[in-house]
């Protein structure tokens, strides 16, 4: 596996019981979707941590949280996505805030 299974389990536990939940290996990590819309996921093991799709409207508030950074992949900043380290992922309060932002954003999207 290219991602840390323990980090994936953290998000699985947080998202358990969510209707329309699915997983897909992407970007060397594992992403979680609700009704086909990406919520976020864990990054490849070499990088560790997670990404969350908070949406452009929530990005400023998410980036104001300690330890949250813009999500950069392949040298490009992913608009509407933020990242946290493995330490940030282990922080229940930080992870919950970002997950709430991501779920609020994806709830505005039509199912795919």
Buried (B, 14 or more C-beta within 10 A) or exposed (E): EEBBEEBBEBBBEBBEEEEEBEBEEEBBBBBBBBBEBBBBBBBBBEBBBBBBBBBEEBBEEBEEBEBBBEBEBEEEEBEBBBBBBBEBBBBEEBBEBBBEBBBEBBEEBEEE
